[in-house]
Amino acid sequence: MRVTAILLLLYTGLLFGCAGYPRYTGGLVERPAEVGERQVDFTTAEYVRLGLIVQSFLGKPYAGASPYDPGIDCSLFIREVFEKYGRIKLPRTAEEQFAAGTQVHRNLLRYGDLVFFRTVPGQVSHVGVYLGNDDFIHASSSRGVIISSLREEYWARSYAGARRVLDSPKG
């Protein structure tokens, strides 16, 4: 299932790879918007672009795994993905990110939503990006950036909720 999702994402990326993305055309460069500061319309091609950015992190080691590559933790992964995307500036910690965006019911999750977990009792301590089909990508402390399933017992048990920081795709 995960391999199929990745292959579908790669195929879609190739299909839309030559599509025009918003490009700098001169003038002032706009800073990324804070969540809730303004609404941004997202096209399907921009969602594909987000997918390629997310995928570029696959396999990156977790923070502190190597002295030569400082790695990444879950909330920094989320922050960097959305900053590279260039549209949204999120807070640094998973707990702070849990307060951002719009709350989403588990049955209404869609691609790009942030999914949160209580891996430490009493607090939101882990975050990932929902990919669809109950899969999400996140920075695992033991395996680096990987794709996991919300159906896995550990994640199902520690699921805390979800937030939407992206608008619906257009076209």
Secondary structure, 3 states (H helix, E strand, C coil): CHHHHHHHHHHHHHHHCCCCCCCCCCCCCCCCEECCCCCCCEEHHHHHHHHHHHHCCCCCCECCCCCCCCCECHHHHHHHHHHHHCCEECCCCHHHHCCCCEEECHHHCCCCCEEEECCECCECCEEEEEEECCEEEEEECCCEEEEEECCCHHHHHHEEEEEECCCCEEC
